[in-house]
C-alpha cells in the first residue's frame, strides 16, 4: 500500500507539526511543482528514493523499524 498518504494535505499536516515527513512515494510518483513546503519535502523524498533505490531508502529512514 505505497503512497496512500502521499498527498499534499498529509505532507502539509506533518510539516505544520514541525516534523519530518517520511512518507513513501507512489510507484509512479512524479515531481510536484515547487510552490509550497509540502512539495519540496515530497520532491526531496522522491529524489532520494530514485537515487538510492526504494529498499535502501527504507533502511536509511528506518521506515520499517518497529516501535518498542
Kinemage of the C-alpha trace (Angstrom):
@kinemage 1
@onewidth
@group {chain A} dominant
@subgroup {mainchain}
@vectorlist {calphas} color= white
{ca unk a 1} P 0.000 0.000 0.000
{ca unk a 2} L 2.599 2.504 -1.118
{ca unk a 3} L 1.570 6.096 -1.485
{ca unk a 4} L -1.681 6.071 0.457
{ca unk a 5} L -0.518 9.135 2.388
{ca unk a 6} L 1.496 10.684 -0.423
{ca unk a 7} L -0.722 13.765 -0.780
{ca unk a 8} L -0.177 17.494 -0.321
{ca unk a 9} L -2.538 17.522 2.660
{ca unk a 10} L -0.635 14.796 4.507
{ca unk a 11} L 2.761 16.363 3.816
{ca unk a 12} L 1.439 19.793 4.873
{ca unk a 13} L -0.016 18.377 8.107
{ca unk a 14} L 3.303 16.766 9.042
{ca unk a 15} L 5.230 19.958 8.266
{ca unk a 16} L 2.718 22.049 10.242
{ca unk a 17} L 3.610 19.937 13.289
{ca unk a 18} L 7.284 20.731 12.632
{ca unk a 19} L 8.112 17.081 11.950
{ca unk a 20} L 9.998 15.469 9.097
{ca unk a 21} L 7.723 13.656 6.657
{ca unk a 22} L 8.891 10.132 5.872
{ca unk a 23} L 6.145 9.018 3.518
{ca unk a 24} L 6.980 6.553 0.750
{ca unk a 25} L 6.371 7.806 -2.764
{ca unk a 26} L 3.858 6.188 -5.066
{ca unk a 27} L 5.347 3.768 -7.570
{ca unk a 28} L 4.584 6.167 -10.439
{ca unk a 29} L 5.496 9.268 -8.406
{ca unk a 30} L 6.474 12.437 -10.256
{ca unk a 31} L 7.961 15.730 -9.113
{ca unk a 32} L 5.433 18.276 -7.859
{ca unk a 33} L 5.576 21.993 -8.645
{ca unk a 34} L 7.921 23.565 -6.112
{ca unk a 35} L 5.332 26.002 -4.752
{ca unk a 36} L 4.996 25.007 -1.077
{ca unk a 37} L 6.947 23.273 1.703
{ca unk a 38} L 4.932 20.074 1.214
{ca unk a 39} L 6.019 19.879 -2.421
{ca unk a 40} L 9.658 20.488 -1.507
{ca unk a 41} L 9.530 17.653 1.070
{ca unk a 42} L 7.894 15.262 -1.387
{ca unk a 43} L 10.379 16.116 -4.127
{ca unk a 44} L 13.294 15.534 -1.746
{ca unk a 45} L 11.933 12.093 -0.801
{ca unk a 46} L 11.357 11.258 -4.472
{ca unk a 47} L 14.911 12.210 -5.439
{ca unk a 48} L 16.381 10.176 -2.575
{ca unk a 49} L 14.239 7.169 -3.497
{ca unk a 50} L 15.273 7.378 -7.146
{ca unk a 51} L 18.963 7.855 -6.330
{ca unk a 52} L 19.364 5.213 -3.608
{ca unk a 53} L 16.544 2.835 -4.506
{ca unk a 54} L 13.424 2.036 -2.510
{ca unk a 55} L 14.919 -0.770 -0.385
{ca unk a 56} L 17.939 1.272 0.731
{ca unk a 57} L 15.751 4.345 1.344
{ca unk a 58} L 13.516 2.315 3.682
{ca unk a 59} L 16.503 1.045 5.693
{ca unk a 60} L 18.105 4.501 5.776
{ca unk a 61} L 14.961 6.243 7.051
{ca unk a 62} L 14.087 3.303 9.324
{ca unk a 63} L 10.672 3.216 7.686
{ca unk a 64} L 10.083 -0.390 8.760
{ca unk a 65} L 11.524 -0.069 12.274
{ca unk a 66} L 9.003 -1.237 14.817
{ca unk a 67} L 8.271 0.744 17.951
{ca unk a 68} L 9.246 -0.774 21.242
